[in-house]
Amino acid sequence: MTRPITVGVDGTPESEAAAAWAGREAVRRDVPLRIVHAWQRQPTDVAVTVDQDTQAEWARDLVREAERAAGERHPGLTVTAGVLEGRTAVESLVAAAAEAETLVLGSRGHGAIVGFLLGSVGQQVLSETERPLVLVRSDDHPEAEAGGREIVVGQHGGPEDSAAALRFAFETAAARGAGLRAVRAWSLPPVFAYSPGSMKLADEAGGLEPYEREALGEALRPWRERFPEVPVTEHVEIGSAAQVLLSVAGRAQLMVAGRRAHRRAVGSRIGSVAHALVHHAPCPVAVVPPS
C-alpha cells in the first residue's frame, strides 16, 4: 500500500505553507497527498459563540479549498481531503499519521505550535506519532529548496541510534537531488563519563575527535551505499548537538532530527535537540521517531 503525505490544515498561514510543502514533497516522492482538518464537536452543554453546524461546514469548506488549491498547483497529483471527527485533535492526528508516509503541520517557531495544536497538543503529537512529522513555518517558499541548500541531519550514538533519521534524510535528499550534511556533535566528557570500552576505542582511533569521526562514518556507511547518488558532507564539531545543528541551519532546506520520547508521569518530551530545532531552526524541521 502506498502511504500518502498527510497534511493538517486549520486556516492559518502556517498550515497553508505546510500544505504547499506537503504537495511539493508528494510530487517528488510520487505518492498521494491527503489533506485533513482535526475538528471535535463540543458537548451540547458547552457554550459556544458560533453554531456547531456552522463550524462543521467551515471545516468542510476549509479542506475543500485546500484540496482545490493543491490540485491547481499540481494537476497530476492525487489529492484527497476530509474532516477528522469523533476524537480529540491529538488522537485524530496521530491516527492520520499512522496511515501516512509523513505527517506535515504548520509551526510558528520561536514558541508554541499554533492552530489546532494548542498548548500541549503539539508536543503530544510529536511524542506519540510513530511516523515522521515535518513542521513548516508560514515564511517557507519553494525557492528555499534549491540553490545548493542541503538536507541537514543529526547523528548520535551508534549506527542504530540514528538509523530512522538517516534513512529519512537520505530518502529526502535523493528525491530532491540535494546534498546531505550529517552532523555529529561531541564534547569533552567529565571523568568516568565514557566507559572503559569506549575510551579504549577512542585511544585506538587516535583520540576523541577521530573516534567521533569514525563513529559518524560507520553510521553513514550503509546509507551511502544505498544512496550513492547523494553527495554527503561529514560534519563533526565539538559542542552541544542543538548548538552545532543550529549553527549550520542557515544553509539547510530541511533539518532532520531523531526523536527521543521520554515518558513521565507529568507528560512526554521529544528530546532537547528536536525541541531546539522545532522552535529555532529557520527552515522546515522533520522529527523522526525511532524505527
BATOR-403859 format. One line per 5 residues: number of its first residue (from 1); their letters; for each residue x, y, z of N, C-alpha, C. Coordinates in steps of 0.02 Angstrom, whole numbers, plus 50000, padded with zeros to 5 digits. Layout:
<guzas>
NUM = a = X,Y,Z,X,Y,Z,X,Y,Z  ...
</guzas>
This chain:
<guzas>
1 = mtrpi = 50042,49940,50000,50000,50000,50000,50044,50062,50000  50028,50109,49955,50065,50172,49952,50038,50220,50004  50081,50241,50049,50061,50288,50101,50062,50359,50073  50014,50401,50091,50015,50470,50067,50058,50515,50111  50074,50573,50086,50096,50628,50129,50033,50660,50155
6 = tvgvd = 50025,50664,50221,49965,50692,50251,49981,50759,50283  49939,50809,50271,49950,50875,50299,49887,50897,50336  49897,50925,50395,49842,50953,50434,49835,51027,50419  49773,51049,50406,49761,51120,50391,49711,51147,50441  49717,51213,50455,49671,51245,50501,49656,51317,50483
11 = gtpes = 49676,51337,50423,49661,51405,50400,49714,51457,50416  49765,51439,50455,49818,51486,50472,49869,51490,50415  49908,51544,50411,49962,51548,50361,50012,51490,50368  50024,51469,50430,50070,51413,50441,50045,51350,50408  49980,51336,50415,49954,51274,50386,49950,51279,50310
16 = eaaaa = 49940,51339,50283,49941,51348,50211,50011,51333,50183  50062,51357,50218,50131,51341,50197,50145,51267,50204  50118,51236,50256,50127,51164,50265,50095,51125,50209  50035,51146,50187,50001,51113,50132,50040,51120,50067  50069,51179,50055,50109,51188,49995,50171,51144,49997
21 = wagre = 50204,51142,50055,50264,51099,50063,50246,51026,50051  50191,51004,50082,50171,50934,50076,50155,50916,50004  50124,50961,49967,50109,50948,49896,50172,50939,49855  50221,50982,49866,50284,50976,49829,50319,50910,49846  50317,50892,49909,50351,50830,49930,50315,50769,49903
26 = avrrd = 50249,50771,49900,50211,50715,49872,50228,50705,49798  50236,50760,49762,50254,50756,49691,50323,50725,49684  50371,50749,49725,50440,50723,49721,50443,50648,49737  50403,50627,49785,50406,50556,49805,50356,50513,49767  50316,50545,49724,50267,50509,49683,50218,50470,49726
31 = vplri = 50190,50504,49776,50140,50474,49820,50080,50522,49824  50021,50498,49845,49963,50542,49851,49972,50593,49908  49931,50645,49904,49927,50696,49957,49859,50690,49991  49859,50688,50057,49797,50686,50096,49794,50748,50139  49740,50785,50135,49730,50846,50173,49676,50834,50226
36 = vhawq = 49692,50850,50289,49644,50837,50343,49638,50898,50388  49581,50902,50420,49570,50951,50473,49542,50915,50534  49575,50923,50591,49552,50890,50652,49501,50935,50687  49439,50912,50692,49385,50951,50721,49345,50908,50768  49332,50935,50827,49295,50896,50877,49231,50934,50896
41 = rqptd = 49175,50900,50889,49111,50930,50909,49109,50937,50984  49092,50996,51008,49089,51008,51079,49026,50979,51111  49029,50962,51176,48968,50939,51209,48913,50991,51205  48851,50969,51204,48795,51016,51194,48787,51065,51252  48816,51050,51310,48808,51096,51366,48864,51147,51369
46 = vavtv = 48910,51146,51320,48963,51195,51318,48940,51255,51277  48946,51314,51307,48925,51374,51272,48975,51391,51217  48951,51402,51157,48994,51422,51101,48963,51483,51068  49006,51523,51037,48981,51585,51006,48958,51572,50935  48978,51516,50905,48958,51501,50837,48923,51433,50837
51 = dqdtq = 48868,51429,50801,48832,51366,50796,48879,51311,50771  48874,51251,50802,48921,51197,50786,48912,51171,50715  48852,51172,50690,48842,51152,50621,48877,51201,50574  48877,51265,50592,48913,51314,50553,48988,51301,50555  49013,51283,50615,49084,51266,50621,49101,51205,50579
56 = aewar = 49058,51154,50580,49070,51094,50541,49073,51110,50466  49028,51153,50444,49028,51172,50373,49091,51212,50356  49113,51255,50402,49176,51291,50392,49234,51243,50384  49236,51191,50425,49289,51141,50421,49289,51106,50354  49230,51088,50330,49225,51055,50266,49246,51101,50209
61 = dlvre = 49226,51165,50214,49247,51213,50163,49323,51222,50163  49351,51220,50223,49424,51229,50230,49462,51175,50192  49443,51112,50203,49481,51059,50170,49465,51056,50095  49403,51075,50076,49388,51076,50005,49430,51129,49969  49438,51187,50000,49478,51240,49970,49551,51220,49966
66 = aeraa = 49576,51187,50019,49645,51164,50018,49656,51111,49964  49606,51068,49955,49609,51017,49903,49610,51050,49833  49567,51100,49824,49565,51135,49759,49632,51169,49745  49661,51203,49795,49724,51238,49785,49780,51189,49768  49782,51132,49802,49834,51082,49788,49827,51054,49718
71 = gerhp = 49765,51042,49697,49753,51017,49630,49775,51066,49577  49765,51130,49589,49785,51181,49540,49861,51186,49536  49895,51180,49594,49967,51184,49594,50000,51124,49561  49968,51065,49571,49998,51002,49546,49944,50962,49511  49931,50977,49447,49875,50945,49411,49877,50869,49409
76 = gltvt = 49936,50839,49409,49940,50766,49405,49940,50731,49471  49936,50768,49526,49941,50739,49592,49873,50713,49616  49873,50654,49646,49812,50627,49676,49803,50659,49744  49747,50694,49754,49734,50731,49816,49667,50710,49845  49666,50694,49908,49604,50681,49945,49602,50727,50005
81 = agvle = 49541,50739,50030,49533,50784,50087,49475,50763,50129  49479,50778,50194,49424,50760,50238,49431,50791,50307  49376,50794,50343,49374,50819,50412,49377,50759,50459  49422,50762,50508,49429,50709,50557,49386,50726,50617  49337,50684,50633,49291,50697,50689,49289,50636,50735
86 = grtav = 49261,50646,50794,49248,50592,50840,49303,50577,50889  49361,50611,50882,49416,50602,50929,49443,50669,50949  49489,50669,50997,49525,50730,51012,49571,50747,50954  49596,50809,50953,49642,50829,50900,49704,50785,50899  49730,50770,50958,49790,50728,50962,49776,50658,50934
91 = eslva = 49722,50628,50955,49705,50561,50931,49694,50560,50856  49659,50611,50830,49646,50614,50759,49710,50620,50719  49755,50663,50741,49817,50675,50703,49864,50616,50708  49868,50585,50767,49911,50526,50774,49884,50469,50731  49818,50461,50729,49789,50408,50687,49801,50423,50613
96 = aaaea = 49795,50486,50593,49808,50504,50523,49881,50491,50506  49926,50506,50552,49997,50495,50540,50013,50421,50532  49978,50378,50569,49991,50307,50565,49980,50279,50495  49937,50311,50457,49921,50289,50389,49961,50326,50336  50007,50369,50358,50042,50414,50312,50116,50396,50306
101 = etlvl = 50145,50418,50251,50218,50415,50244,50249,50466,50291  50219,50525,50293,50242,50580,50334,50183,50624,50352  50181,50651,50412,50131,50699,50432,50163,50768,50431  50128,50817,50402,50154,50885,50396,50107,50933,50430  50134,50977,50472,50093,51026,50508,50128,51094,50506
106 = gsrgh = 50088,51146,50515,50115,51213,50519,50142,51228,50587  50195,51269,50590,50226,51287,50653,50245,51361,50652  50234,51394,50706,50253,51465,50711,50328,51470,50723  50358,51423,50760,50428,51428,50779,50437,51480,50833  50492,51478,50867,50507,51526,50921,50450,51530,50971
111 = gaivg = 50414,51475,50980,50358,51475,51027,50315,51414,51016  50254,51416,51040,50210,51358,51035,50186,51348,50964  50175,51285,50948,50143,51268,50884,50071,51294,50888  50045,51320,50833,49981,51355,50835,49927,51317,50798  49869,51351,50790,49812,51321,50755,49779,51270,50800
116 = fllgs = 49763,51211,50771,49730,51161,50812,49779,51126,50859  49844,51145,50856,49893,51118,50902,49906,51169,50957  49858,51176,51002,49863,51225,51055,49891,51192,51118  49927,51231,51158,49952,51206,51221,49997,51146,51212  49980,51091,51246,50022,51032,51246,50006,50985,51188
121 = vgqqv = 49957,51002,51146,49937,50956,51093,49994,50942,51044  50030,50995,51023,50084,50986,50976,50138,50939,51002  50157,50949,51065,50208,50905,51093,50182,50834,51100  50118,50826,51114,50091,50758,51119,50093,50723,51052  50074,50759,50998,50077,50729,50932,50149,50710,50915
126 = lsete = 50196,50755,50928,50266,50741,50915,50291,50680,50952  50270,50672,51014,50296,50618,51055,50259,50552,51044  50197,50555,51018,50158,50493,51012,50156,50464,50942  50166,50504,50891,50162,50477,50823,50221,50430,50810  50208,50379,50771,50260,50331,50752,50285,50344,50681
131 = rplvl = 50265,50399,50651,50286,50417,50584,50323,50484,50586  50365,50499,50536,50399,50563,50535,50349,50621,50533  50365,50674,50569,50323,50733,50572,50365,50793,50550  50341,50829,50500,50376,50888,50474,50337,50950,50494  50372,50999,50522,50342,51062,50544,50366,51117,50497
136 = vrsdd = 50319,51157,50471,50334,51207,50420,50309,51274,50443  50349,51326,50432,50330,51394,50452,50296,51431,50395  50264,51486,50412,50225,51523,50363,50268,51555,50309  50332,51568,50324,50376,51602,50275,50414,51553,50231  50395,51489,50232,50429,51440,50189,50408,51449,50117
141 = hpeae = 50456,51445,50070,50443,51454,49999,50481,51401,49959  50457,51384,49899,50491,51334,49857,50563,51351,49842  50578,51416,49837,50646,51437,49819,50697,51412,49870  50676,51402,49932,50722,51379,49984,50744,51307,49974  50710,51272,49929,50727,51202,49916,50777,51195,49859
146 = aggre = 50803,51250,49834,50850,51248,49778,50913,51288,49798  50954,51302,49748,51012,51345,49760,51066,51313,49803  51073,51247,49801,51127,51214,49837,51114,51204,49911  51054,51219,49934,51040,51208,50005,51038,51134,50021  51059,51117,50081,51069,51047,50100,51011,51019,50141
151 = ivvgq = 51008,50953,50144,50971,50918,50195,51020,50908,50252  51004,50932,50311,51048,50926,50369,51017,50877,50418  51056,50828,50440,51031,50777,50486,51080,50768,50543  51053,50762,50603,51094,50749,50662,51104,50674,50672  51164,50655,50692,51179,50585,50706,51211,50580,50775
156 = hggpe = 51191,50531,50813,51219,50521,50880,51224,50447,50895  51265,50429,50943,51270,50360,50965,51297,50314,50911  51273,50252,50913,51296,50202,50865,51254,50201,50802  51270,50156,50756,51234,50155,50691,51159,50148,50697  51134,50111,50747,51062,50101,50752,51026,50159,50785
161 = dsaaa = 51062,50199,50823,51028,50252,50861,50996,50305,50817  51026,50319,50759,51000,50370,50714,50979,50342,50647  50968,50276,50644,50953,50244,50579,50891,50272,50547  50838,50282,50586,50775,50306,50557,50783,50377,50530  50816,50421,50567,50827,50490,50544,50872,50491,50483
166 = lrfaf = 50924,50450,50482,50968,50448,50424,50931,50422,50362  50891,50372,50371,50853,50346,50314,50807,50400,50285  50771,50436,50328,50726,50488,50304,50766,50543,50269  50824,50562,50297,50864,50615,50267,50891,50594,50200  50916,50533,50193,50943,50510,50130,50887,50504,50077
171 = etaaa = 50830,50478,50097,50774,50472,50050,50753,50541,50025  50750,50589,50070,50730,50657,50051,50782,50689,50005  50845,50681,50022,50898,50709,49980,50897,50678,49910  50886,50612,49906,50883,50578,49842,50824,50603,49800  50766,50612,49833,50707,50635,49797,50715,50706,49771
176 = rgagl = 50756,50747,49806,50764,50817,49787,50827,50829,49746  50870,50779,49739,50934,50790,49707,50978,50837,49746  50974,50833,49812,51009,50879,49856,51068,50845,49890  51115,50886,49914,51169,50860,49955,51145,50852,50027  51182,50811,50064,51164,50797,50133,51223,50813,50178
181 = ravra = 51210,50847,50233,51261,50861,50284,51242,50822,50347  51284,50774,50365,51273,50734,50426,51315,50763,50482  51282,50783,50536,51314,50819,50590,51317,50775,50653  51377,50769,50680,51387,50734,50743,51424,50781,50790  51391,50800,50844,51421,50844,50894,51451,50803,50950
186 = wslpp = 51505,50828,50979,51535,50792,51035,51563,50843,51084  51575,50822,51144,51601,50866,51195,51651,50827,51238  51694,50863,51271,51741,50831,51316,51704,50802,51375  51710,50737,51387,51671,50706,51440,51700,50719,51508  51657,50723,51559,51682,50725,51627,51715,50658,51644
191 = vfays = 51752,50657,51697,51786,50596,51718,51734,50541,51727  51750,50481,51701,51708,50421,51706,51646,50424,51661  51637,50477,51621,51578,50480,51579,51580,50428,51524  51639,50413,51498,51646,50361,51447,51664,50295,51481  51638,50242,51455,51654,50176,51483,51726,50159,51465
196 = pgsmk = 51757,50112,51502,51824,50091,51484,51828,50065,51412  51775,50031,51390,51775,50005,51321,51776,50060,51270  51734,50112,51280,51732,50167,51232,51797,50207,51233  51827,50215,51291,51891,50251,51295,51946,50212,51259  51944,50146,51264,51992,50105,51228,51984,50114,51152
201 = ladea = 51922,50115,51129,51909,50127,51058,51933,50196,51037  51923,50246,51080,51946,50314,51065,52021,50316,51060  52056,50282,51106,52129,50280,51103,52152,50247,51038  52118,50193,51018,52138,50158,50957,52126,50201,50895  52076,50245,50899,52060,50289,50842,52106,50350,50840
206 = gglep = 52146,50360,50892,52193,50416,50893,52169,50476,50933  52115,50470,50971,52089,50525,51011,52014,50529,51006  51984,50575,51044,51911,50579,51046,51881,50604,50980  51910,50656,50950,51880,50681,50888,51886,50631,50831  51944,50599,50820,51947,50547,50769,51898,50489,50784
211 = yerea = 51889,50475,50847,51841,50423,50867,51770,50443,50846  51752,50506,50856,51686,50530,50837,51678,50530,50761  51731,50548,50724,51728,50546,50651,51719,50475,50626  51754,50429,50658,51747,50359,50639,51677,50333,50653  51649,50354,50711,51581,50333,50728,51530,50359,50678
216 = lgeal = 51539,50423,50656,51493,50451,50607,51499,50414,50541  51561,50401,50519,51570,50366,50457,51540,50296,50457  51545,50262,50515,51516,50196,50521,51440,50199,50516  51409,50249,50548,51336,50256,50546,51312,50272,50475  51351,50310,50437,51331,50331,50370,51343,50277,50317
221 = rpwre = 51389,50231,50330,51411,50185,50278,51353,50149,50242  51306,50117,50278,51253,50081,50241,51209,50126,50199  51199,50188,50222,51155,50234,50185,51191,50263,50125  51256,50274,50131,51294,50297,50073,51297,50243,50019  51300,50181,50040,51299,50126,49992,51231,50120,49959
226 = rfpev = 51178,50133,49997,51110,50127,49970,51092,50185,49925  51120,50245,49940,51105,50305,49901,51170,50335,49876  51204,50301,49829,51269,50326,49807,51265,50393,49769  51205,50411,49745,51198,50473,49708,51194,50534,49753  51187,50524,49819,51180,50581,49865,51249,50603,49889
231 = pvteh = 51271,50664,49872,51335,50689,49899,51329,50703,49974  51378,50680,50013,51374,50684,50086,51433,50724,50113  51419,50770,50157,51470,50806,50195,51467,50781,50267  51523,50756,50292,51526,50733,50361,51550,50791,50404  51510,50808,50453,51522,50868,50494,51528,50846,50567
236 = veigs = 51588,50849,50595,51599,50832,50665,51626,50894,50700  51593,50914,50754,51612,50976,50787,51600,50970,50862  51644,50999,50900,51636,50999,50972,51582,51049,50993  51539,51031,51039,51485,51074,51062,51423,51033,51074  51370,51066,51098,51307,51030,51108,51275,51017,51041
241 = aaqvl = 51237,50962,51036,51207,50943,50973,51161,50998,50947  51120,51028,50990,51074,51080,50968,51111,51140,50942  51164,51161,50977,51202,51220,50955,51236,51208,50888  51266,51150,50880,51302,51135,50818,51253,51131,50760  51197,51097,50770,51148,51092,50716,51120,51160,50697
246 = lsvag = 51103,51201,50746,51076,51268,50731,51129,51312,50697  51193,51300,50710,51245,51340,50679,51249,51329,50603  51224,51272,50578,51225,51259,50506,51155,51262,50476  51106,51281,50516,51036,51281,50492,51025,51332,50436  51065,51384,50434,51056,51436,50383,51068,51411,50313
251 = raqlm = 51104,51356,50305,51118,51329,50238,51071,51271,50221  51024,51256,50265,50981,51197,50257,50915,51214,50225  50890,51168,50183,50821,51171,50159,50775,51128,50202  50805,51083,50241,50767,51042,50288,50815,51017,50341  50793,51021,50404,50831,50993,50460,50796,50928,50481
256 = vagrr = 50835,50876,50494,50808,50812,50514,50838,50792,50581  50795,50775,50628,50819,50754,50694,50781,50692,50716  50816,50648,50749,50782,50591,50780,50745,50614,50842  50695,50574,50861,50656,50592,50919,50672,50545,50977  50684,50574,51034,50692,50536,51095,50633,50551,51140
261 = ahrra = 50584,50509,51140,50524,50521,51182,50536,50493,51251  50525,50535,51301,50534,50514,51370,50466,50516,51405  50441,50459,51423,50377,50456,51457,50387,50472,51531  50347,50518,51555,50350,50537,51625,50279,50542,51653  50275,50543,51718,50209,50546,51749,50172,50610,51730
266 = vgsri = 50211,50664,51717,50180,50729,51702,50174,50741,51627  50193,50692,51586,50187,50701,51514,50246,50674,51476  50251,50692,51413,50303,50666,51369,50348,50723,51345  50410,50704,51329,50457,50752,51300,50484,50722,51235  50504,50765,51189,50528,50741,51125,50604,50741,51122
271 = gsvah = 50637,50767,51173,50710,50772,51173,50731,50844,51161  50786,50863,51192,50808,50933,51190,50830,50956,51121  50861,50911,51082,50885,50931,51016,50827,50944,50969  50780,50896,50966,50721,50907,50923,50683,50969,50945  50676,50978,51011,50640,51036,51037,50673,51101,51014
276 = alvhh = 50740,51105,51016,50775,51165,50996,50767,51179,50922  50770,51127,50880,50762,51137,50808,50692,51159,50790  50642,51127,50821,50572,51144,50807,50559,51218,50820  50589,51244,50873,50574,51313,50893,50621,51365,50863  50680,51345,50840,50729,51396,50820,50759,51387,50750
281 = apcpv = 50751,51330,50718,50779,51322,50651,50740,51365,50602  50773,51399,50554,50738,51443,50508,50708,51408,50447  50707,51342,50448,50681,51304,50391,50636,51248,50417  50601,51212,50373,50560,51156,50398,50603,51106,50436  50572,51074,50485,50606,51026,50528,50568,50960,50527
286 = avvpp = 50603,50906,50513,50573,50839,50516,50597,50805,50581  50549,50783,50620,50563,50745,50681,50544,50673,50669  50593,50629,50673,50584,50559,50653,50588,50514,50714  50536,50475,50728,50537,50429,50785,50583,50370,50772  50606,50337,50824,50648,50278,50813,50609,50223,50777
291 = s = 50644,50186,50735,50611,50133,50696,50600,50071,50739
</guzas>
